[in-house]
Amino acid sequence: MKLGVLTVLFGQQSFEEALDIATNAGLEAVEIGVGNYPGNAHCPLDELVKSPAKVKEWKKKITDRGLVLSALSCHGNVLHPDSDFAKKCIDVQQKAVRLASMLGVKQINDFSGCPGSGPKDTKPNWVTCPWPPDFGEILEWQWNEVAVPYWQKASKFGKDHGVRYALEAHPGFIVYNPETVLKLRKLAGNNIGANFDPSHFFWQGIDPLAAVRELGKCIYHVHAKDTRVDPINASVNGVLDTKHYGDELNRSWVFRTCGYGHDEKWWRDFVSYLRCVGYDFVLSIEHEDSLMSTMEGFTKAVEFLKGVILKEKVGAMWWA
């Protein structure tokens, strides 16, 4: 396995400076945001897709530092009921696929998206329960009329370019847990898999270790991010919390840097289960800890994960 970072947290630095930070920290991989929610501070997407020469020059800055490019990230909402917003997300996604193909990168990371409740809506509608019956009808329309048709076409587009979609299961979108990852994969094609982020599973009450076993070979990429569920707030109000992420004291849960939500034993089990199901690629640090500065949260995550990641290939079992 390799330890990497999603460079979005270094968006205030230049591309070269962000790469140097990763290299100086002893990392081996980077994940680059190319647009939509992650922004494109380190990737001039429109320029690169038009120029193989510029792609070669851009990639050389990564490889010259001994780094691997693990994925391009374009997390957006391609199913958004606002057609203009959706078109912008789709445009970035398709360019990301083309660029990944030019770079020889196997996957792009994205969200599944979330439609409205019907064709006249202007805002997404994430359904969380089956009753009253309206909600079941909304879900059926979202999947059958919007999500599956779109992702069937997108899956073919990616496959034609030799690129996979690693969808991050995230509440607020139609794919938010292992079941919905596998549902979309079954209905829209096996070119769709998971960008596995345990932080979003923790607060939903999902055991990420069990989720790893369930998804198995469908895991194309992994984010390293932690979550702490507050036992007092969650016991009173549950985990569906709409308070601002900055209201740490009163929220039911907050994102934490690795090791500040779950201990070393848990993370050792996590990387071991990943290896058991055949994932031996990159753990990409995503820093969203509001209680730490960018550099402190990043540095602590690097130091912590260096002690748990499995680096070497498995040898022969001399004892069996």
Secondary structure as GFF3:
##gff-version 3
##sequence-region A 1 320
A	DSSP	beta_strand	2	6	.	.	.	ID=ss1
A	DSSP	three_ten_helix	7	10	.	.	.	ID=ss2
A	DSSP	alpha_helix	15	24	.	.	.	ID=ss3
A	DSSP	beta_strand	29	33	.	.	.	ID=ss4
A	DSSP	alpha_helix	45	48	.	.	.	ID=ss5
A	DSSP	alpha_helix	52	63	.	.	.	ID=ss6
A	DSSP	beta_strand	68	73	.	.	.	ID=ss7
A	DSSP	alpha_helix	83	103	.	.	.	ID=ss8
A	DSSP	beta_strand	107	110	.	.	.	ID=ss9
A	DSSP	alpha_helix	133	141	.	.	.	ID=ss10
A	DSSP	pi_helix	142	147	.	.	.	ID=ss11
A	DSSP	alpha_helix	148	160	.	.	.	ID=ss12
A	DSSP	beta_strand	164	167	.	.	.	ID=ss13
A	DSSP	alpha_helix	178	188	.	.	.	ID=ss14
A	DSSP	beta_strand	192	196	.	.	.	ID=ss15
A	DSSP	alpha_helix	198	202	.	.	.	ID=ss16
A	DSSP	alpha_helix	208	215	.	.	.	ID=ss17
A	DSSP	three_ten_helix	216	218	.	.	.	ID=ss18
A	DSSP	beta_strand	219	224	.	.	.	ID=ss19
A	DSSP	beta_strand	226	229	.	.	.	ID=ss20
A	DSSP	alpha_helix	231	237	.	.	.	ID=ss21
A	DSSP	beta_strand	253	256	.	.	.	ID=ss22
A	DSSP	alpha_helix	264	276	.	.	.	ID=ss23
A	DSSP	beta_strand	282	285	.	.	.	ID=ss24
A	DSSP	alpha_helix	294	306	.	.	.	ID=ss25
###
